[in-house]
Amino acid sequence: MDTVYLTINEIQALYEMQIDNQSKRKIRDIFVLNCFTGLRHSDWDKVSFENIHENKLYIKTQKTKEPVIIPVKPLVMEILGKYGLIDIPTLQKTNEALRWIGDLAADKKIASGNPKKWLEVRTHTARRSFATNAYLTGIPMRDIMEVTGHRSTESFLKYIRVTKLETAEKLKDHPFFN
């Protein structure tokens, strides 16, 4: 079951990892891009210059028909600039490529942490990584939910994969503990 998320450092290491296969490199890049949009695979093809205005991506999600507005990081623009219109393979083909990429990442031991994590990376890992990293950097849950299109906190909390140590790190500088 896809329950892992990638840290910002792991996402960066993945993006910098050498991949000679052009089609798999493109899928890796699109996956990385969506680690910073929080979109489902069914919406990945909506990331386009046409839908970006003043550094914000405006789309209506396919699953919920929910309109979302997502601030766009420079890395998203960089990757989008490489490909222009993004043709997304089917969910099955994308996940097959991500398994291959994950195997390569595990073999190369990119980034620190659990190398077996790479073997569990699938398309939904991008969405989970977005939600968890946004949460860990202090973005309020309600604001993250506006971006991901979640309507209930219960549903959203299934996306947050935070260890006790990560929680302690997040809280250590809070005024309550100082």
N, C-alpha and C positions, 0 to 999 in steps of 0.2 A: 504494500500500500504506500502511496506517495505521501509521506508525512514530513519529509525533510524540507529545510529551507537553506539557502546559501547566504552567508554573510556578505556584506559589501566587499570585503577583501577577497573572498572566494569568487565572487562575481567578476571582480577586476582581474584576478588571476586566470579565470576561465577565458575572459575576453582577450587576454594577452597570450594565451596558450597557442602554440604553433599548430595549425591544422592544414595539412597539404590538400586535402580533398575539398574542392571549391564548394560543392553543394552542402557538405556537412559544416563547413566554415560559415556559410550563409545562415544555416539553421542555428548555429551557435550564436551568431551575431543577433539574430532576431530574438532568440531566447533571452540574451542579455538585455536587449532593448526592453523587453517586456518584464524583466525583473524590476524595471523602473517605471512601468505604467500600471502594473497590477491587473492587466486585462486577462480574460480567459482566452484560450486558443481560438475560440470561435470569433473573437474580435481582433485578433492580431493583424488581420488584413486592413483594418480601419486606421492603422497608424500610417498617416500619409501627410505630406506637406499641405495638401488640400484641406485637411482637418485640423491643422495647427494655425492658431492665430494668437499673436502676442505671447508666444512661448507657452501656450496652453492647447492641449489636445481636446477637441470637442467631438464626442461620439454618442450614439445611442447603442447600448449593449444589446446583443442579439438575444440572449437568454431572458433577460428581464424587461427589455425595452426601456430600460432606465437611462436617461441622459446623464452623462458624466463629463466632468471637466477635470483634466489632469495636467498639472504643471509639468513642463517638459525639461528634463535635464539636458545639458549640452551633449552628453554621450548619446542620448536618444537621437538628437539631430545629426550627430556624426555618423551613426550607423545608418540612419535613414538616408543620409547623403550618399552613402556607398551604393545603395540599391534603388533609390527612388521608390517606385511602386513595389510593394512587397507581395510576392506571390507565395502564399503559405501552403505547404504540402498538407495532406490530410493529417488528422490527429494521429492515426496509426503510423504513417511514414515519419512524422515529426518525432514521435516517441521512439521509433526505431533508431533514428539518427541521434537522438539525445542519449540513448543507451550506449551507442558506439562512442559518442563524445565523452560520456561518463566513464566508460572503460578506459579511454585514453587518459582522461584526467586522473583517474585512480592509479594507472600505471606510471604516469609521470609524477605522481604525488604532488600535484599543484596545490598550493595553499596548505595551511596547517589544519590540524583537526582530524576528524575521522575520515580516512580515505574511502571507507565503504559507503559513505554518504553519496559519493559520486555515482555509485551503481544504482541508486534509487531516484536519480533526477529524471523527471518527466515534465511535460508542458506545464502542469499545474504548480510545479515547484517555483516557477517564475512568479505566479500570483501570491503564493505563500511567502516567498522571499520578500516581495514588495511589502506586504502587510506587516511581516515581522520586523523588517529593517526600519520601516517607517515608525512603528511602535517603539522600537529600541532607541531611536534617535529623538524620541519625545514628542512626536506628532500625536495630538489627542486622538483617541479611538474614533470619536464622532467624525473628525475630519478625514481620517483614513477611510471610514465607511462611505463617506460621500464620494470618494474617488473610486472605491471598489464597487460601489453600487449595492452594498449590503443593506438590508432593511432592518435586520434584527441583530442585536449584540450577540445573542446566543450563536447565530450562524457565523458571524464574523470571528468570534473567539476561537473557532475551530481552525482558523488560519494562523493564529499566533503560536509560534513554537519557541518558547522562551524557557531556558533552564533556570534553576534557582540561582545559580551563579550570575547569569545575565540579569536577572531581576535585581539581585543585590548590587551589581555594578551600576545599573540604571538608577537605583535609589540612593546610592552612597553620598551623592552630592546634594540631595534634597535637603532643604532647610530643617526638616523634622529631625534628621540624623546629625545635624551639625550644631 
